Amino acid sequence: MSAPMLLETRALCAFYGATQVLFGLDLAVAAGGVTTLLGANGAGKTTTLRAISGMVRTTGDILFEGRSIRALAIEDIVRLRIAHVPQGRGTFVRQTVEENLQIGAMTRRDRAIAADIERVYGYFPRLKERRAQQAGTLSGGEQQMLAVARALMLRPKLMLLDEPSFGLAPLVVQELFGILRVLNRDENVSMLLVEQNASLALDLADHAYLIETGALVMTGAARDLRNDESIRRAYLGY
């Protein structure tokens, strides 16, 4: 039996002012699955994540666990345990590593935050070494890891990841994507991944969508897109 859908968008359109950027997107993320959204720069990938997070004006519908969330405020979407890791890391540069992690848990009301910080340090031991260091003084790779670690403090059901490999050295990218794989496998964190490195994304994902100028042009199992030479050449550039 296939897994139920955790997230679905139906006829999703998005706008910046009067300019329409997304045109009727129907996509889904299975519970416990990894879905990747691929396409060229400017295709609408980042806008799709922003639309789901309530950051841009939209029409159509967005369903999370079967409930419409399109009209919810950003903070209410966060309380549903949807964590958005934006492009460009998005850390609080004047706060320490540990303060950034505490900020990630601001919407929680339980008492397990200290224990979860230690759990997150288990995934990112370099962050533990730098727990008292200002985030703005970390390397680019460390800041990206901190952005993911802070999202984990939400105990997310769904992570929206926007270009996590951008600007990182290959070895750091390998390490980071290895951690994402473990989070999906061992903690059942579902993910919607936007990533320019199509080969990397298709290796992690189980399902993929291709987007061009704000409209979906193709969808299928990630392995099928990865193994189709004509698709790779026409759309993915490798």
Secondary structure, DSSP 4 states (H G I P E B T S, - for coil): -PPPEEEEEEEEEEEETTEEEEEEEEEEEETT-EEEEE--TTSSHHHHHHHHTT-SEEEEEEEETTEE-TTS-HHHHHHTTEEEE-TT----TTSBHHHHHHHHTTT--SS-HHHHHHHHHHH-HHHHHTTTSBGGGS-HHHHHHHHHHHHHTT--SEEEEE-TTTT--HHHHHHHHHHHHHHHHHH--EEEEE-S-HHHHHHH-SEEEEEETTEEEEEEEHHHHHH-HHHIIIII--
